[in-house]
Each structure stands twice: as C-alpha cells, then as structure tokens.
C-alpha cells in the first residue's frame, strides 16, 4: 500500500484527487461552478461505470476489488463500493491486458480478472492464517514468501529464511494508549510515515533500518471476557520490495483481530450419585446445559442512538451543525431529545436546540473575517478541526483534534484532513481561535483503508454562509482579530466545551 511520506507530495496528490472528486460527487459538484461540457461528459461516463459495477452481485463487487489488489494497483478497502480508486484500477487492469479501457467489467471479464488474481495469490501461496492459540488473530499471509513459523510468547511469527520479512500476530493485555505512545516515540534511525489513533484501534507505519513496517493494534469488543486485551498484526519487509507493498494491502484487508465473540460459559450444576450400598458418593460438579424459560420470545432491544455528527454551541441551548431533519429526524444531545430550530438545506446548515445550557459560550461566537470572494485565499495552512468519533463498541464518543489544510485551487471551500464518518458539523478553527468553517454533510460514507480514514478532501460550509445563516436566526456574532497563533492543543482546550456530539435514533 503506498505510504505518503512528505506533506507537499501528499497535498499535490490530494489536490489532483479533489479536482476529480468535484466531477464525481454530487454533494461537491453542487457547490462548484457550472461544469464544462468535457467535465459533464466525464461525469456521465463515471456514472455509467458506477451503474455497471453496482449491477453486479455484492459478492462479485468485493471479488473484483480483492482481485484488483493482485492484478492491478488497487490500494483501497474491499467493501463492494464503487469509487475513483476502483474505477482507475479497472482501467489500469484493462490497459495491462490490452483490452478496451471502458472501466466496465461484464461477467466474463470479472471471471478472467478473478482467475488472474487467483494465479497471483497462488504464486505467493496467500492464505488465511488462523492463530487460534495465543493471539487469536486471523489474517492473510503469503506463505510461500513467509515459510518459516515460530511461536512467540504472545502469538505467532511468520518469516522468510533470511528473517528480513516478518508477519507477527500477537495478543497482549495492555492499555491501547500506552502501546500507541510506545510505538510512536522517537527512536534513532526510525522514521514514522503515518500514524492514527482511534478509541478502538491505532495504526503506525514507517521505515527503520532499510525496512518498512506496518502495525495495527485493536482493542477487544465491549463484551469480551478480558476488556484489556489488545490484538495486533505487524508486517515488516525490505523497503525496496514492491511485491510486499501490494501484499500489505491484502494483509490489511484480511486482518480480523476478534473473528468471533467467545461462546458463553455453560452453567455448572452440582450432581450426586448413590453407591450400591446406599451411601452417597462425593459431590461432583459438571457442566450441563440448562433449558431456557418457556414462553413468549423476548422482545428485541430497541436500537441505540448512533453518533451522526458534531455541533458547535453558538448560544445557550443552541448548536450549529450540518445535519438536516431528513437525515436525522430525532436527534439527541447529551442524552436529551433535541429539535430543529432552523434549517437551510441549500446551505447545508441547521440550528438544533436542546437542554445543554451549561455549554453556553461566555461571549458571542467569533467568526473569521472572510469575504465571499476570498474564502480560500484568506485561509492559512494550519487549521484545526474538532470532531467527535465513536468506535464499534458503542462507547461514549470522544473528541479528537485533526490537522486541516485548505485546497486553494478549489472553486468552493474544500479542506484536506483525516476525518471520521461522523465528521459532519465539526467546527474548523484558525490558529487565532476564530471559526472559519464547519464540515459539510456528505451523501457518501468515507472509505477506510485497513480501518483508517485516509487524508482526503472534505466539503465545508465557510464563514460567510455561516454568518448569513446565524444572522437570520438572531444569533450574535463577533469578528475575529489576530492575537497571535495558538497551538492546536490550546485551541482544543479552549473550544472543546463548545463542541457536542449529536446522536441519531
């Protein structure tokens, strides 16, 4: 999987991706200038390619993405969804086999693609390794390249004969944050190229001693017998090995830290036996299944509210966000029912009211001084987004800080960051602490790569539109003034009380 090493290169690639996304995503295209005839034609071609792909059964769609990892240059997640990465990889594959580059695969082409990938997998003997012993991890591995197996104190190691490439499966009882701090600490000769921490997992990758490494650690689900258990996969290989770059994507997509929930403990009952002479033998305790209660089946529990967005408090009991009543008709904040006080679906903004007066700002919200025609030119490269994220365990959402960079060549506000699916409504501040934008709601769910939300362009609603919307709601505002740049951590501390998670039933 390609790893972006330098910020400048990363932004250059993302700026190119953003231009293509403006033609491909309806939510962003609606905010851009009228497309040229060439752009409109390209969009029609993309939609036709998407329609052909989505007409395939889901199993075939996933099989195509998995096969593209081996037969082309696909480095995304295997989820069956069609996007630019999937389309471009299909085009590369078609060019490689001298077929018409249509971006469309019929049933025969899908079969041929999968057959090609199967040969590539067989060449390295890529198979799922199930370590049901010490680590409990299931993951795909190239057993022809990593043909040596050794038992570790807490798991399993696969390696090549030289020991230059290793795949470790491990399980430990430890704190996820402690492990993350240990693996991201500075070390001589060690260069981190990517790191991301979330409440339920983290990913770290980089280079050391002429070798690349990728590690992902995931904590146990909430219902696991040992909630402190952390399971991991770590792949290390020579830095110049292009074949392992591709294999890494397959390994990351196949990683299952907790493949299934542990079976419930059988109920234990005491039994006695009588000897032929009438005496009673010592008690024995055996496991014996117990019948469940007879009667009507238990009613299923109602679904729990899910994190849908973030909001920024602009007045006592009022929060600005990017949700609307169609997407989330029954929002809650701090466990209390909320209601929509005002909506502007064209701007993508809403004002939600609930009983969270304790979060009321001490002074009017400060907006950055941006004019309509200088929305992007006035933004610095050091913006900070505060966004709530939640893991799959249903734990309480946690506030996270994300670095944000504007795309200065975008026709309308477009910012680059690594943001979770629930990022809609997240406030974006400049280093003076003034609000410059909030993240817009996207119709499509962001894709993850090996569980990580990659750095990508995100549409936002900028300060001028926020000012107009809040003015119509009689919410007092103040204009930002430069008081000297602050660190991201200081801004997070100052503003965290104004950011609330919004749940949807």
N, C-alpha and C positions, 0 to 999 in steps of 0.2 A: 504494500500500500504506500503510495507516495507520501512523503512527510515534508511539509512546508517548513523550511529552515530559516528563511530570512523574511523579515516583515515586509520589506519592499517588494520582494518577489511574490509574497503571498497576496499583497494588495493588488499588484498588477494582474495576477490571475483572477482574483475576485472581481476586479473592475470589469474584466472581459466577460466573466460569467454573469455579472449583473446586467450588462447590456443585452445578453441573450435572454435572461430571465424576464426582462421587461417585455419582450415579444412573446414569451411563452406563458406567463402567469397572468390571468385575468385581473387579479387584485392589483398588480403593479401596473399593468397596461392601462387600467382605468385612470391611473394618476399621471400617466405620461402624456406627452404631446401626441397629436394625431399621427398614426404610423404612416410611413411612406408606402407606396404600392409594393415595393420589394419586401418591406417588413411584414406587410399584411399577407403577402403570398407565402412568406416563410412561416408565419403563424398558422396559416391554413394547412401547410404541409405537416407541421408539427402535430396539429390536432388530428390530422388523418392518420399519422403514425401512431399516435396515442390510442385512437379508436381501434385500430387494427390490433394493437398489443392487448388492450383491455378486453377484446373479444375472445382472447384465449382463456381457457380454464385457469384458475388461480395456480394450480399445481404446475401448469406449463409456464406461467409467467415467472414463478420462482425458479423453475428449472432453467429458463433462459438466462436469468441473472446469474445463477450459480455457474452455468456453462460459460458465460461471458468472462468470468474471472479467469478461466483457464484458456479460453480460445481468443480473447481479445484483451482489452485494457481496463475492464470494469473494476472499480475500486470502491464501490458503494455497498449499501446494505442489501441483503437478499430479502425483500419484502413483497415482491409482486407488483410494486407501484412503478408507473412509467414516469421518467423524468429525463432531463438533459443527459445525465450520465449514461442511463440505459440506452437512449437513442444514439448517442455518439459512439458507444461501444458496439452497437449493432452495425453502424456504418463502417467502423474500422474493421470489424469481422468480415463484412461483405466485401470490402476492398481487398482484404488479405486473400480471400478465396476467389477473387476476380469475378464476383457476382455483381449484378446491378445494385448500386448503392441507393436503395429506396428507403431504408430504415424500417422496412416491414418484413416480417417473417411469417410465411404460411406454415401449415402443419409439417410439410416435407422439410422445409428449411429448419424448423425447430428440431426435428429428429436428427438432421445432419449436424446441427450445432451441438446438440447434447452428445452425439456419438463422438464428435471431435474432442469435446471436453472429457468424456469418459476415457479416451485414449491418453490424454494428458494426465489425468488423475492416476490411471493405471501405471503410467511411466514412472511416477514417483511413489506409487502404492499409497495414495491418500485415503485413509480410512479413519473412522471414528474410534478413538481410544477411550474406553470406559474404565477409569480407575475407581472401582467400587470399593477399594480398600481404604487407604489412609486419607486421600484427598477428597474422593467422591466426585471429582471433576470429569465431565465428558467433553472431548474436544477432538477435532480432526487433526491428523498428523501425517506427514509424508514419510511412511515407514521405510521406504527404500533409502531415503537420504538420512533418516534418523533411525538407524537399525540397531542401535545399542540401547539397552534398557537397564536402569539401575533404580533400586528402591531408595528413596530419601527418607529421613526421619519423619517427615510430614507429608509424603506424597510420592511422586514418580518422576523420573527424568528419562527422556529420550534424547539420544545424541548420535552424532556421526562418529566414525572411528577416531578422527583427529581431535574430537572434543571442541571444534571451532563453532559448531552449531548445536544448540540445546533447546529442548522444549520441556519446561518444568511445570508440573501440575502439583499444587500444594494447597493444604488447608491448615489454618492456624487459628487459635483463639486469641484475638488481639483487637485493639481499637483501630478502626479504619483510618481515623485522622492521624494517629501516631504512625501508622505504616506509611501514609502519604507523606508526612513530614520527613520521615527517614529516607524515602526513596527520591525525594526532590531536593534533598540537602546538597549543597555544593561539595564537589569532590574533585581532586586533581585529575585532569585528563578526561573528565566526564562532561559531556555536553547534552543538555536536555533540549530536544527539538519540539516536544509537545507535552503538555500536562493539563489534566482536567479533573477536578474533584466534584463529586455529587454526593448527596446524602447516602446513597446505597452502593456507590462504586467510585473508582477512580481509574484513570488511565495515565501512564507515563511512558514516553518513548524518547529515544535519543541515540547517541553514539559514545562508545568508550573502547579504547584500545583497538581501533580498527574494526570494531564490530557494532552492528546496530542491535538495539533491544526494544522490545515492546512488552509491556506488562499491564495486565488488567486485574484489579482486585475487586471482589464483590462481597458484600456482607450478607448474612443469612436472612431469609424472609422473617417477618414478624412472628410467624407461628412455628419457627424452627425450635427444636428442643434446646439447642445452645445458641442463643441470640448473639453471642460474641464471636461466633465462627465466621471466619473470612476465608474465601477460596480464591485461588488465583491461577492464571496462566502466564508464563513468561517465555517469550521466544527470543533467542539470541543467535545471530548469524553474521557471517562476514559482510562488511559494509558494501563490497562491490558485487554481491550476489543478486543479480536481477531476478533470478528464479525464485529466491526466497522473498523478494518484495511482493511477488504475486501470491506466493503461498501464504504470506502473512494475512492477506485479505480473507482467504479461505479459512484460515485458523480462527481469525477474529469472528467471522460469521458463524462458526460452528461451536463456539465456546458456550457451554452450559455449566455454570458453577453449581447450581442446585437443580438437577434434572427433574426431580420429583419430590413431593412432600413426604416426610417419613411416615411409615404406617403407624397407626395408633397402637399404644401398648395394650395387649389383651388384658382383660380383667382377670384377677387372680382370686381363686376361691379355695377355701380350706375343705379337705375331704378326710374322712376317716375310714378305716377298714376294720372288720371284725375277724379275728383269728378263729380257726376251727374249734378251739377250746372255749370260745365265748369272750375272750379278752380283747381289748381294743388295741390295735396297733398304733404306734406313734403317729402324730399328725403329719400329713404331707400337704404341701402347697403346690398346686398345679395350675397351669394356665388353662382357662376354659372359657370359650366364647359365651357371652350372655345374650339371651334374646332381648331385643328392644321392646319398648312398650307397644301394646296393641291398641290401635285406634286410628283416628284421622291423622294423615301426614302433617308434619309441622309446616307452618306457613313460612315461605321463604322470606328472609330478611330483606327489607327494602334497600335499594342501592344506596351506598354512602355518597355524600356530596363529593365531587371531584374538583380539583383545582382547575380553574378555567382561565384566570387572568390575574393581573395585578392592578392596583389602583393607587392614585396619589391623592391624599386628602387635601382639599382646597378650601374647606370651610367646616364648621362643626357639623358632623354627621353627614358630610357630602364628600364623595370621592369621584375623581375624573378617571375614566377608563376607556378602553376601545371595544368593549363588549356591546352587543345590542340585544333587544328583547327577543329577537327571533333565535339567536344562537343560545341565549341563556335566559329563559323566561322567568326563572325563580332563583335569583342569586342570593347568596348569604355572605355576610362578613362577620368574622368573629363569632360564628355560630348563630347569628341573628338574621332573620329574614330582612332582605333589602328590597328596594323598589326603584324603578327608573323615574327620576325626576324630570329629565330632559334628554332627548336623543336627536342627533343629527347623523342620519345614516349615510348621507353623501360625504360628510367629513370623516365618518367613522369614529365619532365620539359620543359618549354618553355620560350623564351625571347620575350617580347612584346614591341613594340616601339610606342610611341605617344608623343604629344607635352606637356610634363609636366616637362620641363627643370628646373622650379623653385624648383622642389623637388630633384634636383641632390645632391648626397652626397658630403660633403666637402672633404672627403678622401675616399680611397678605402674601400669597404665592408670588415668587419672583420669577419673571419670565425673561429670557434672553432678549436683547434688543435686536431682533431680526426683521428685516423688511421682506416683502413677498419676493422681490427680485434678487435678494441676496441671502436666500435661505441657506445655501450650501457654502457659498464663498465666505460667510461670516463664521462658520464653524471651525474650531480648531481640530487637530488630530487627536486630542486627548479628552474624550468624553467618557462618561461613566453611566452605566445603566444599572439600576437596582431592580431585580426581578425575583419573584418567588418561584420556587421549584419544589416538586414533590417526587418521592420515589414510589415504586410499585407496592411497597408495604403498607401504604395508607398512613404513614407517619405524618406528623404536623409539617406543613410546608416550611421551608427555610429560605431566608432572604440571602440572595447571592449578588456579588458585585461582578460586573462584566465590563471589560475594556471595549470601547466602541470607536470606530473610525468612519468618518463620512466619505462617501464616494462623490468627489467634487464634479465629476462629469455627468452625473445623473440629472435628468430633466427635472425630477422632483425628489424630495428627500428620500435618500436610500443610505442606510448605515450598515456597516460590516461589524459583526460580532458573533460570538458563540452563545446562543440563547436557547432555552428550553421551549417545548411546545406551548407552555402556558405563559409565554412572554408578552402576549397582548396586554396593552395598558401599562407596561413597565415604563417608568419615567427615565429620561436621559438628561443628565445634568452636565453643564460645562464645569471647568475647574474653578469657577467663581461661585459655584453652587446654584446657578440660575437654570431653570428648566428650559431646555431647547426643543424637546420633542417627547412624544410617547410612542412606543412601539405599536404599530397598527395590527389589527387582527388579520390573519392570513387564512384564506379558504383551505389551503393545503397544510397538512401536518409536516413539520420539518423532519427530514430523514436523518437518521443517525448512522454512523459508521462505527461498528463494534461498540455500540452503546453510547457513543459520543456524539453530541451535537456539533458538527463541524462549523468553523468560522464561515459565515455566509452572509449575503446581503439580506437586509430586512427593510420592508417599507415602514415608514413612520409618519406621524402627523406632527408637523413642525409648529413652532411657537406662534406664527401669525394666525393659523387656523385655530389653535387652542385659545388664543386671546379673543378672537371673534366669538367662539362658542361660549366661553365663560362670561364674556361681557353680556351676551344675550340672556344669561342666567343670573345676572346681577351679582356675580362673584367678584370681590375686589382683587385687584392685581397690582403688582409693583414691577417696575422695570429694573433689569439687572445693571449693576455697576461693577467695574473691575476693582476688586480689593486685593488682588494678588492670587495666583493659582494655589489651590489646596491639593493635598494628596488624595487619592481615591479613597483610602481608608477613612480619612477625616470627613469627606463628603458622605460616605456611607453612614458614619456615626451620627452626623448631623441630620440626615434625611430619613433614616430608617424608620423613625416613628411616624412618618407621613406616608409610608408605603404599606398597603394592606393586601392580603391575599383574598381573592374573590372566588368563592366556590359556586358550583352549579349542581342542582339536584337533577 
